[in-house]
Amino acid sequence: MISHQKQVYFNLPAFSLSYGAFSFTWIMSQTTTTGTETMRLPATMRAWQWSTCSTTLEDAIELNDSVPLPTAKRSLASGESLIQVHAAALNQVDYKLAELPVVGRMAISKPATPGLDFAGKVVQVGSDCDVKVGQMVFGKLEPKQQFGTLGEYIIGSKAGTVPMPDGVSVEQAATLGVCGLVTYQCLAPNVKAGDRVLINGGSGGTGTFAIQIAKALGCYVTTTCSGKYAMFMITTTHHLISHRRKFPTVRGSRR
């Protein structure tokens, strides 16, 4: 899968944070000691947290070096796993919900850590869990989480956590959860091989996934995008329409 991101890196204590046009990617050092069935866990973790958000989430979050692990508040339920986050991605829902004046204050327990998308390593499992300790996994959390993926440890659900395929990096896997899943859920039940699909805004976060998923399902794909992304997009879609021209122009054909 191609994840279209423009990245700018910031130097931060103990890790780096990557800001993308469509998501953030947080790459963490892997320091937990591994074993055959168990992993040694710290008492606390590092996490970006916010308690009040009067302007933007970017202004509100602060790095906390001594946050209790999510399992300090409650035990793992059936099917759940404790995951050490190696990479995370932020979507618009992560900051827009926090920035709502009423919902942001009431819907999320504070202090809260943003983030739903992740890739990382399983360090502890509950009963009836489909993943194993030491296994690399990726997935997504449900919204309104207090312990989001911009913390070193999260609790992954059974439905939202799957093994990471060979050949996929943690950075790539961490971009798939929200955008990749919602795109697949929209396309797969509604198209079949041979259908013609128009993707409006193919260079966006869901658009880049929509092109690839639609083609994998056997569809013929026409995509719109702005002129500055045309050279990138023409290599991924069957037909490309640049909407910055006075009259939209088809830009070539790819099969």
C-alpha positions in Angstrom: 0.0 0.0 0.0 1.1 3.6 -0.8 0.6 6.1 2.0 1.0 9.6 0.6 2.6 11.8 3.2 4.6 15.0 3.3 6.8 14.7 6.4 8.6 17.2 8.6 10.6 15.9 11.5 10.8 17.5 15.0 13.4 16.5 17.6 11.8 15.6 20.9 13.0 13.9 24.0 13.7 10.2 23.6 11.9 9.8 20.2 11.1 11.6 17.0 7.7 12.9 15.8 6.9 13.1 12.1 4.2 15.5 10.9 2.5 14.4 7.7 0.0 16.1 5.4 -2.5 13.5 6.2 -1.2 11.9 9.4 1.5 12.1 12.1 3.9 9.2 12.5 5.6 8.6 15.8 8.5 6.1 15.8 9.5 4.8 19.2 12.6 3.1 20.4 12.1 -0.5 21.3 13.4 -1.0 24.8 11.2 -3.7 26.4 13.0 -6.9 27.3 11.4 -9.9 25.4 11.0 -13.5 26.4 9.3 -16.6 25.2 5.9 -15.9 26.9 6.4 -12.8 29.0 7.9 -9.3 28.7 9.3 -7.2 31.5 7.1 -4.1 31.8 8.0 -0.7 33.3 5.8 0.8 36.0 5.3 4.0 34.0 5.5 5.1 30.4 6.0 8.2 28.3 2.9 9.7 26.6 1.7 12.9 25.0 -1.3 14.1 27.1 -3.8 16.9 27.2 -6.2 18.0 30.0 -7.8 21.1 28.5 -7.9 22.3 24.9 -9.0 25.9 24.5 -7.3 26.4 21.0 -5.7 23.5 19.2 -4.6 20.1 20.3 -1.1 20.9 19.1 -0.9 23.7 21.7 -2.6 21.6 24.4 -0.5 18.4 24.4 2.5 17.9 26.6 5.0 15.1 27.1 4.6 13.2 30.4 7.5 10.9 31.3 5.7 9.1 34.1 2.2 8.0 33.0 0.8 4.7 34.6 0.3 1.9 32.0 -3.3 1.4 30.8 -3.4 -1.9 32.7 -2.7 -0.1 36.0 -6.3 1.2 35.7 -7.9 -2.0 34.7 -7.0 -5.6 33.8 -7.1 -6.9 30.3 -10.5 -8.2 29.2 -11.1 -11.3 27.1 -9.5 -10.9 23.7 -7.5 -7.8 24.6 -3.8 -7.3 24.5 -1.3 -4.9 25.9 0.8 -3.5 23.1 4.1 -1.6 23.1 3.6 1.1 20.4 6.5 1.3 17.8 4.7 3.7 15.4 1.4 5.6 15.4 -0.6 7.8 13.0 -3.0 10.6 13.8 -6.1 11.2 11.7 -8.4 14.3 11.7 -10.8 12.6 14.2 -8.0 12.5 16.8 -7.6 16.3 17.1 -11.1 17.5 15.9 -12.9 15.6 18.7 -10.5 17.0 21.3 -11.0 20.5 20.0 -14.8 20.5 20.2 -15.7 22.9 23.1 -18.2 20.6 24.8 -17.7 17.1 23.5 -14.0 17.3 23.9 -14.4 18.1 27.6 -17.1 15.6 28.4 -16.5 12.6 26.0 -12.9 11.8 26.9 -11.5 11.1 30.4 -8.5 13.3 31.3 -5.6 13.5 31.1 -5.9 11.9 27.6 -3.5 10.7 25.0 -4.5 11.1 21.3 -4.2 8.5 18.6 -6.1 5.5 17.2 -3.8 4.0 14.6 -0.8 1.9 15.7 1.8 -0.7 15.0 3.8 -2.4 17.7 4.6 -5.5 19.7 2.3 -7.5 22.0 3.7 -7.6 25.6 0.7 -9.1 27.5 -2.5 -10.9 26.5 -5.9 -11.5 28.1 -7.9 -14.8 27.8 -9.1 -15.9 24.4 -6.7 -13.6 22.5 -5.9 -14.1 18.9 -2.3 -12.7 19.1 0.7 -13.8 21.1 3.3 -12.2 23.4 6.2 -11.0 21.2 4.1 -10.8 18.0 4.2 -7.7 15.8 0.7 -6.3 15.2 -1.1 -3.3 13.8 -4.6 -1.9 14.0 -6.8 0.8 15.4 -8.4 1.8 18.7 -12.0 3.0 19.0 -12.6 6.7 19.4 -12.8 8.5 22.8 -9.8 6.6 24.2 -8.0 8.0 27.3 -4.9 5.9 26.4 -4.3 6.6 22.7 -1.4 5.6 20.5 0.8 8.6 21.3 1.7 6.7 24.5 4.2 3.9 24.7 1.6 1.3 25.7 -2.0 0.8 24.6 -4.7 -1.8 25.1 -5.7 -3.4 21.7 -9.1 -5.0 21.2 -9.6 -8.4 19.6 -11.4 -6.9 16.6 -9.0 -4.0 16.2 -5.6 -5.9 16.4 -4.2 -8.2 13.8 -0.7 -9.7 13.0 1.6 -7.5 10.9 2.4 -9.1 7.5 6.0 -9.9 6.5 7.7 -7.2 4.5 5.6 -4.3 5.9 7.4 -1.7 8.1 5.8 -0.4 11.3 5.6 3.0 9.8 3.6 1.6 6.8 1.4 -0.5 9.0 0.6 2.3 11.4 -1.1 4.3 8.6 -3.6 1.6 7.7 -6.1 1.4 10.6 -8.6 4.2 10.3 -8.2 5.3 6.6 -7.5 1.9 5.2 -10.4 0.2 7.0 -13.0 2.8 6.3 -12.1 2.8 2.7 -12.3 -0.9 2.3 -15.6 -1.0 4.2 -17.0 1.6 1.7 -15.8 -0.1 -1.4 -15.8 -3.8 -1.0 -19.6 -4.4 -0.4 -20.5 -2.0 -3.3 -18.3 -2.8 -6.2 -17.3 -5.8 -8.3 -14.6 -6.6 -10.8 -15.1 -4.7 -14.0 -16.9 -1.7 -12.4 -15.8 1.8 -13.1 -15.1 3.8 -10.0 -14.5 7.6 -9.7 -12.4 8.6 -6.7 -12.8 12.3 -5.9 -9.6 13.5 -4.3 -7.3 10.6 -5.0 -4.2 12.2 -3.3 -5.9 12.5 0.1 -5.6 10.1 3.1 -8.4 7.8 2.1 -8.0 8.5 -1.6 -4.6 6.9 -1.9 -6.0 3.7 -0.3 -9.2 3.9 -2.3 -7.3 3.7 -5.6 -5.3 0.7 -4.6 -8.2 -1.2 -3.0 -10.5 -0.5 -6.0 -7.8 -1.8 -8.4 -7.2 -4.8 -6.3 -10.9 -5.6 -6.5 -10.7 -5.5 -10.3 -12.3 -2.0 -10.9 -11.3 0.5 -13.5 -10.4 3.7 -11.6 -10.7 7.3 -12.6 -9.3 9.8 -10.0 -9.3 13.6 -9.5 -6.5 15.5 -7.9 -4.9 18.9 -7.9 -2.1 19.6 -10.4 0.7 19.5 -7.9 0.1 15.8 -7.2 -0.6 14.8 -10.9 2.9 13.3 -11.5 2.5 11.1 -8.5 -1.1 10.1 -9.1 -0.7 9.2 -12.8 1.5 6.2 -11.8 -1.2 4.8 -9.6 -4.6 5.2 -11.4 -6.1 4.2 -14.7 -7.3 7.7 -15.6 -6.4 11.0 -13.9 -8.4 14.3 -14.0 -6.7 17.5 -12.9 -9.3 19.8 -11.4 -7.1 22.9 -11.4 -7.5 23.4 -15.1 -10.4 25.4 -16.6 -11.8 22.2 -18.1 -10.8 19.0 -16.4 -8.4 17.0 -18.6 -7.8 13.3 -18.6 -4.1 12.7 -18.0 -3.2 9.4 -19.5 -4.2 5.8 -18.9 -2.6 3.1 -16.7 -3.6 -0.5 -16.4 
